[in-house]
Amino acid sequence: MTDDREANRFSARAARYARVGAHVGGAAARIAGSRFLGRDTRDASNAAMLAQALGGLKGPIMKVAQLLATIPDVLPPEYAQELQKLQSEAPPMGAAFVKRRMQAELGPDWQSRFGSFDLKPAAAASLGQVHRATSRDGAPLACKLQYPDMQSAVEADLRQLELVFAVHRRMDPAIDTREISKEIGARVREELDYAREARHIALYQGALKGIPEVRVPGVHRDLSTRRLLTMDWLEGEKILGFREAPTEIRNRLAIAMFKAWWHPFSQNAVIHGDPHLGNYTVFTEGGEPRGINLLDYGCIRIFHPSFVGGVVDLYYGLLHDDRDRIVHAYETWGFRRLSKELIDILNIWARFIYGPLLDDRTRTVADGVAPAEYGRRQAFQVHRALKEKGPVTVPQEFVFMDRAAVGLGAVFLHLRAELNYHRLFEAEIERFSLDQLAERQRDALTAAGLPLPIEQRSASTGARR
């Protein structure tokens, strides 16, 4: 059952344009006014005001803020603290809204299909909010209910995002953002389809079946629609609550995070593309933290197996200083017109991202670099070089891979984990075979009811072995 009010209406999009301008523009104007008057623009009141403006908008604009909040010290502490609240504490919709939305999805007798249903949300985020409930036999449930008019809001925000990228290309042409815009649009539109998210969960249940450190919720399909997703409720504590835990516990949680991300990628060519801290909680057994609950599956990126081959090729190319293999990896990913200078520029960022994986010793991700400076020098070098030698077009498939890698590194920074990342990665790619990966992916996607990546339907271009 669907609600006609969810249609992608022109009137809803027009209203969205107006609200984007009013909310963000108003906050920006007040912050700019503070700067003009000589006040500190980083104070807590300005940070709270910006967070409130973004939280009230929901949708993709808020998701950008969420991503910024996952990277330690990129923002002033006051802003990061406020924007982190958006990950699970966005302004919620009220009880009357919830009743209307639930009736639209499950019919007028929807309440009789639950043992209990809390009209007050347990968490509210960018595209929907989560309610605690119980099944008729008493099992704890999590009901993720999409906000109204989200299709209109998403289309309006993506249009605004395209305009921002267009202006950015004119003012700062070092990176051609057209493929980035396509990828963000494709993934955010997928997030609107909760039936697809249910299939993503089925995919991850298979991919992480042998990993006890990571828990994946079950889906109650009889209580789910395209805009309502009912899952098992997984009890857990926020991962940031363990920043001061003993090293052994922090390392244990970091290993679970590593496996949650790299195992599905190496075994099924799929990644969790939304690595903000609100998507993980810590479960305990016998009073001890044992692993993580992986909670959100809206932003899942399914790759062609050859993309994973490129990741492996770049790793070995950097490890053994094999330039031909490095170039082959970039070409496999879709980078074009690769001059010697452009390859050298890309290698600056690659050596930064792969650094912990290449270093066969126990270390932190930052390895002595202050979190506030982590990655900034490399980002500055790359940007300056691209302004001289670029521009470079970032391939569409690469966008969320890079985003997820940075976000995962941010979790390790927060936890101050001390691990041998090299050996963890080597264990994931041991005896890597592109043909076997393609076969595993085909079986896993078929079982979950998901389509194969488009490129794989025709012919597979194998990574260099």
ChimeraX attribute file (.defattr): number of C-alpha atoms within 10 A of each C-alpha:
attribute: neighborCount
match mode: 1-to-1
recipient: residues
	/A:1	11
	/A:2	15
	/A:3	14
	/A:4	10
	/A:5	11
	/A:6	15
	/A:7	14
	/A:8	17
	/A:9	15
	/A:10	11
	/A:11	10
	/A:12	19
	/A:13	21
	/A:14	13
	/A:15	14
	/A:16	20
	/A:17	16
	/A:18	11
	/A:19	15
	/A:20	20
	/A:21	12
	/A:22	13
	/A:23	18
	/A:24	18
	/A:25	14
	/A:26	15
	/A:27	21
	/A:28	17
	/A:29	11
	/A:30	15
	/A:31	22
	/A:32	14
	/A:33	13
	/A:34	15
	/A:35	13
	/A:36	11
	/A:37	10
	/A:38	9
	/A:39	12
	/A:40	12
	/A:41	17
	/A:42	16
	/A:43	14
	/A:44	15
	/A:45	14
	/A:46	20
	/A:47	21
	/A:48	18
	/A:49	20
	/A:50	24
	/A:51	24
	/A:52	20
	/A:53	21
	/A:54	27
	/A:55	26
	/A:56	18
	/A:57	21
	/A:58	23
	/A:59	26
	/A:60	23
	/A:61	20
	/A:62	22
	/A:63	21
	/A:64	12
	/A:65	21
	/A:66	26
	/A:67	20
	/A:68	18
	/A:69	26
	/A:70	25
	/A:71	23
	/A:72	20
	/A:73	17
	/A:74	17
	/A:75	16
	/A:76	13
	/A:77	16
	/A:78	15
	/A:79	24
	/A:80	21
	/A:81	16
	/A:82	22
	/A:83	28
	/A:84	21
	/A:85	20
	/A:86	26
	/A:87	24
	/A:88	18
	/A:89	19
	/A:90	24
	/A:91	20
	/A:92	18
	/A:93	16
	/A:94	11
	/A:95	13
	/A:96	9
	/A:97	13
	/A:98	20
	/A:99	14
	/A:100	14
	/A:101	20
	/A:102	19
	/A:103	17
	/A:104	18
	/A:105	19
	/A:106	18
	/A:107	13
	/A:108	12
	/A:109	10
	/A:110	15
	/A:111	14
	/A:112	11
	/A:113	14
	/A:114	17
	/A:115	15
	/A:116	17
	/A:117	19
	/A:118	14
	/A:119	17
	/A:120	15
	/A:121	22
	/A:122	16
	/A:123	19
	/A:124	25
	/A:125	25
	/A:126	25
	/A:127	25
	/A:128	23
	/A:129	25
	/A:130	24
	/A:131	20
	/A:132	20
	/A:133	22
	/A:134	19
	/A:135	18
	/A:136	12
	/A:137	8
	/A:138	11
	/A:139	13
	/A:140	17
	/A:141	25
	/A:142	23
	/A:143	26
	/A:144	25
	/A:145	25
	/A:146	24
	/A:147	25
	/A:148	19
	/A:149	19
	/A:150	23
	/A:151	22
	/A:152	22
	/A:153	27
	/A:154	23
	/A:155	20
	/A:156	23
	/A:157	22
	/A:158	21
	/A:159	16
	/A:160	15
	/A:161	17
	/A:162	17
	/A:163	13
	/A:164	12
	/A:165	18
	/A:166	17
	/A:167	12
	/A:168	15
	/A:169	16
	/A:170	10
	/A:171	9
	/A:172	14
	/A:173	17
	/A:174	21
	/A:175	17
	/A:176	20
	/A:177	21
	/A:178	16
	/A:179	16
	/A:180	20
	/A:181	20
	/A:182	16
	/A:183	18
	/A:184	18
	/A:185	19
	/A:186	13
	/A:187	16
	/A:188	21
	/A:189	18
	/A:190	16
	/A:191	17
	/A:192	22
	/A:193	18
	/A:194	22
	/A:195	18
	/A:196	20
	/A:197	21
	/A:198	25
	/A:199	19
	/A:200	24
	/A:201	23
	/A:202	22
	/A:203	24
	/A:204	25
	/A:205	20
	/A:206	16
	/A:207	21
	/A:208	19
	/A:209	12
	/A:210	9
	/A:211	14
	/A:212	12
	/A:213	20
	/A:214	23
	/A:215	22
	/A:216	23
	/A:217	20
	/A:218	16
	/A:219	20
	/A:220	16
	/A:221	13
	/A:222	10
	/A:223	17
	/A:224	20
	/A:225	19
	/A:226	17
	/A:227	25
	/A:228	25
	/A:229	23
	/A:230	26
	/A:231	23
	/A:232	19
	/A:233	19
	/A:234	20
	/A:235	11
	/A:236	15
	/A:237	16
	/A:238	14
	/A:239	21
	/A:240	16
	/A:241	11
	/A:242	17
	/A:243	15
	/A:244	12
	/A:245	13
	/A:246	9
	/A:247	15
	/A:248	11
	/A:249	19
	/A:250	22
	/A:251	18
	/A:252	19
	/A:253	26
	/A:254	25
	/A:255	23
	/A:256	21
	/A:257	23
	/A:258	19
	/A:259	20
	/A:260	25
	/A:261	20
	/A:262	20
	/A:263	21
	/A:264	21
	/A:265	23
	/A:266	25
	/A:267	23
	/A:268	28
	/A:269	23
	/A:270	25
	/A:271	25
	/A:272	26
	/A:273	23
	/A:274	22
	/A:275	25
	/A:276	21
	/A:277	23
	/A:278	23
	/A:279	18
	/A:280	21
	/A:281	20
	/A:282	24
	/A:283	22
	/A:284	13
	/A:285	8
	/A:286	6
	/A:287	7
	/A:288	9
	/A:289	19
	/A:290	17
	/A:291	26
	/A:292	29
	/A:293	23
	/A:294	21
	/A:295	17
	/A:296	19
	/A:297	24
	/A:298	25
	/A:299	22
	/A:300	22
	/A:301	23
	/A:302	22
	/A:303	22
	/A:304	24
	/A:305	31
	/A:306	24
	/A:307	25
	/A:308	25
	/A:309	26
	/A:310	24
	/A:311	20
	/A:312	21
	/A:313	24
	/A:314	26
	/A:315	23
	/A:316	16
	/A:317	18
	/A:318	18
	/A:319	16
	/A:320	12
	/A:321	12
	/A:322	14
	/A:323	13
	/A:324	11
	/A:325	22
	/A:326	26
	/A:327	20
	/A:328	19
	/A:329	26
	/A:330	22
	/A:331	17
	/A:332	21
	/A:333	20
	/A:334	17
	/A:335	18
	/A:336	13
	/A:337	11
	/A:338	15
	/A:339	12
	/A:340	9
	/A:341	14
	/A:342	17
	/A:343	16
	/A:344	14
	/A:345	20
	/A:346	17
	/A:347	19
	/A:348	15
	/A:349	17
	/A:350	17
	/A:351	17
	/A:352	16
	/A:353	18
	/A:354	19
	/A:355	18
	/A:356	22
	/A:357	20
	/A:358	20
	/A:359	14
	/A:360	13
	/A:361	14
	/A:362	15
	/A:363	17
	/A:364	19
	/A:365	24
	/A:366	20
	/A:367	15
	/A:368	9
	/A:369	11
	/A:370	11
	/A:371	18
	/A:372	13
	/A:373	13
	/A:374	21
	/A:375	17
	/A:376	12
	/A:377	13
	/A:378	18
	/A:379	14
	/A:380	11
	/A:381	13
	/A:382	20
	/A:383	19
	/A:384	14
	/A:385	18
	/A:386	19
	/A:387	14
	/A:388	10
	/A:389	14
	/A:390	20
	/A:391	18
	/A:392	19
	/A:393	17
	/A:394	18
	/A:395	20
	/A:396	20
	/A:397	19
	/A:398	18
	/A:399	19
	/A:400	21
	/A:401	19
	/A:402	14
	/A:403	15
	/A:404	20
	/A:405	18
	/A:406	17
	/A:407	23
	/A:408	23
	/A:409	23
	/A:410	24
	/A:411	24
	/A:412	22
	/A:413	22
	/A:414	20
	/A:415	23
	/A:416	20
	/A:417	24
	/A:418	21
	/A:419	20
	/A:420	19
	/A:421	23
	/A:422	18
	/A:423	15
	/A:424	16
	/A:425	19
	/A:426	14
	/A:427	12
	/A:428	17
	/A:429	16
	/A:430	9
	/A:431	9
	/A:432	17
	/A:433	16
	/A:434	21
	/A:435	14
	/A:436	14
	/A:437	21
	/A:438	21
	/A:439	13
	/A:440	17
	/A:441	26
	/A:442	18
	/A:443	14
	/A:444	21
	/A:445	20
	/A:446	13
	/A:447	13
	/A:448	18
	/A:449	15
	/A:450	16
	/A:451	11
	/A:452	18
	/A:453	16
	/A:454	10
	/A:455	13
	/A:456	15
	/A:457	10
	/A:458	8
	/A:459	8
	/A:460	14
	/A:461	15
	/A:462	16
	/A:463	22
	/A:464	14
	/A:465	10
